[in-house]
Amino acid sequence: MGLTLEISSDQLLNALLQLSADEKIRIAERLKAAATTEKWRMLSQQLPDAPEISMEEIVAEVKAARKQRHQNPK
């Protein structure tokens, strides 16, 4: 048997504000991690599909960019 309780976001916030500083920090860190995950999920849906790229291709591109930058310093 479970218990369901409906509370508003203001009521929840007021309850959270009564917690100790350590508990607030712990909950804030967990909420931030959850929010970051959700933001990434939403952003990744907006990104275009791109073909897979191998690590070798990434390294080659980085090397080429660095070589060009060192040949043409600003």
N, C-alpha and C positions, 0 to 999 in steps of 0.2 A: 504494500500500500504506500503510495506516495502523496506528497503534499504539494499543491500548486498555489503560488501566491503571486498575484499581479500587483506590481508597484510601478510607479512612474519613474522616469529617468531622474527627476528632481528628488524623489524619495530615495532612490538608490544612491545618488550623489551625496545627499545629506548623511546617509548611513555610512558611506565610505569615509566621509570627512571626520567621523568620530573614531576612526581607527588610529592606532599608534603610527608614528612616523615610519617605523620599519615596515609595518604592514602596508602602509600607503605606497612606499617605494616598491615593495615586492609586487603589489598589484599593478602599479603603474608600468613596471618593466614588462609584466606579462601582457598587459593591454597594448603596449607599444609594439611588442613582437607580433601580436595577433593583427594589429592594424597594419604593420609593415607587410605581413604576408598577404593580407587582403588587398592592399594597394598594389602589390606586385601582380597578384592574380588579375586585377582589373586592367592594369597597364599592359600585361602580356597579351591580353585579348585584343588590344589595339595595335600591337606590333604586327608588321607584315610577316607572313611566312617567308623564311629564307632557307635556302638550301643548307644542308649540314656542311660545316667547314672543319677540316681536320686540324689537329694541333700543328702539324707540319706547315700547313698553309698559313696559319696564324703567325707562327715563328718567322716564316719567310717574309710575310707582309711587314712585321715589326722591324726585321733587319733592313728591309728596303727603305722603310720610312726613316730609320735612324741614319742609314747611309746617306740618304738625300739631305737630311737635316745637317749632318756634319760637313757635307760638301758645299752647302749653301747657308752658312751661319748668318744670322741677322745682325 
